[in-house]
Amino acid sequence: MLNPLITPKMLYAFGLICLSLVSYTQASFPYYGTKIGALKRLHHGVSGDVYAVDSRTIFVKKFNYDGEAPAAYFYVGSTGKPSAVSGTRLRDERGATASLTKRYRNKDITLTLPEGISLKDIKWFSVWCDEFAVNFGDVTIPNNLDFPRPQKLTGLAGVHGVKSDPIVVVDAQTLLVPNFSYDGEAPDAKFWVGQGDRPTPNGLRIPDENGKENPLRRYDHKTIVLTLPDDLTIFDIGHFGVWCEAFTVDFGHIRIPKPLNVPPSLKMLGISPQSKLNCEVLYDDLAFEVRWAMAGDSIVVQLVSKLEDNHYMAFGISPNKDRSVMIGSDVVVSWVEKDTGKGYAVDYYLTDKSQCSGRRGSCPDVNIQDNTNSVRLLNAAMVNGYSIVTYQRSLNATDKLDLPISRNGFEAIVWAIGPLNERNETSFHSHFNKHTHYIDFGRQPTWNCPTPEGTTPEPSTDADDDEDSVTPGKGYPAAGKPSGNGQVVPEEEFYDNNRAQALQSANRRTQNGGNQVAQRRTVPTPKPVANDVGAWEIPPIQCYEPEDGVFYAQMGPTGGKHGYSAITGHVGWGISWYINGLLIPEIHVVRGKTYTFVVEGGNNPDIPAKYHPFYITDDPVGGYEHKLEEEKKNIRIFAGVHRSRSGQVTPTGVGRLCNWTPDVDGPPADDYQSFGAYQRTLSLKCDPGEPGVITWKPDRNTPDTVYYHCFTHRYLGWKIHVHDSCDDARYAASQKHSVRVPAPVRADDELEAEESIRHETKMASALLRLSRIAY
């Protein structure tokens, strides 16, 4: 049986790799692509509005036809007027070649042009009767039609190792982020979108590739697919990036340019990704499946199986189209390393049923001839013991060791499963197809595998079913195209049901009673952390030191599990204040004495992760800049800001950036049992420029405990104890360095596995969709 973890999101990912590698302009719901025009109402009640979804896909909104003609078909052509003689017949919305014998009443249908034909090649679309050579209704395709297509943007580059290759907007609700990296060290990093060019706390979390909104884990050059939630579209946002929500820090973002002429998402068209994919079970005992979709002159293939450790799965083309023959076959051998998660897809040519020896046997192509690996690995994952490998290859033979894949008709295939040898090459096959197995790779998408758990069966597409239905899918509102100024201009009726409570375009905000994005919401406070490992003892700075009352405030690392979080009971986000070289020491001061703080926390507000104005406040959290107005009313600031007559508060504790930097080749902070030992591994590195200087003289109105913090970020500093005199016994450093709370409950491993494996199919779909696009 098929692994139940291979569920709808996984299918969606592969569906998007597959439709993305397919050709699929601006708008929020309802949006179907670029409107071509309305069908002329000539005969048999034919009507409907025709849209270009991408270079090879047509969407007809509210298609009508009485079903009474004997031989009506969909046609396209490049001549001056419709004709079957010079036209090309299309398959119907179900992929069938039969004539249109059933009635259509306000049906939404999606039609695909044949391979080798795009909208730029045709001049008309028609419902044509072959028997009587009559045009029942047509629409002209403009010569200058600007059909939607995926758009490539810039890549991410920021702090905490955030980076990626150029991001691709696959469609109005899908982002492909290739080779994404992030060090995973911040406590509350999220994928983030919002209006405007730069991220702010007013933005919106975007679920990760598994559909979760948990803080991001570590990523190392992983290609992921992200889906905008509900009816949120790319047209509603101005930026995308990684944002630390708890500390309001931008880890790196890109701007979303406007306008973007991208395809509507499958969801906007009411299409299930599964309906666009092929799947066949090869060996049910190990849940070995092959999934594929044509992508122009190439094919994207995904192999899934429950493999033993150090085992491979192989799939390929037999040299005999009518019989499965191993010798002479062209196969792809794939596997995923369980310990590293690294995947492989290797082009093989089989000259013998034996291990590769020299150039004979079951050998990688490159062992036989240089530069002959014709397979491109797209993605790989190991989830709960299931290996998932997605790759792309040409339909044609690119060298003498390759076999072509037919676009039409059945052909014999071969498959095998077995162990790898010490060279990571095939050793032998423990399972293989003992009988001839045929596949028609060019067929209309057909899913012949068990339906993944949680998948809703596709509704019937018979033309007579649900005749009164006018929306493409239950719960999916229809869409309007924005004008150049970003306003949504409905082209047809506009549905008000099922609106997302997220970022909305301007006129939708008005209709829904105000700008939901602009309403400030309280930034969540990180949960206290358990201190089961022991906090470092940081020596306090006593009230009699330093004698000149000068403190140097610089940035540095939080010190791992013994540092900031263990000392304060709060989660840090990777950096914190160092005062006179000490990690967040408690400072003791005396009322009536003037103190000087030399601040080196960064002075470039355009790089928020390197901009940390120093200030002193009675607020234990910090990050005054991003507080709600109601919160600010209850907070006092004693030093580090300038308040204008109008009440505007501007930070003044600003200077060049100096960082206490750990030895990259040394042990992690967690390995040091004392701060002193860790401190000796740090070196101070400063940017060019001058430090900032602020002075502070606590008085009788100053509380006994105040805090030094960062004006723009939360939880970077710690306590200042204020005394009436230096001989006051209260100056002793606090002995309570941590707050003990129960450790947080980890997510169930199997649930995480299920969500991860869903992503692999969703990503496969995105990559494939890109591969078929005519840019």
Summary of the structure (lengths in Angstrom):
residues: 775
radius of gyration: 31.4
end to end distance: 40.3
largest distance: 108.3
contacts: 2723
relative contact order: 0.16
helix: 12%
strand: 34%
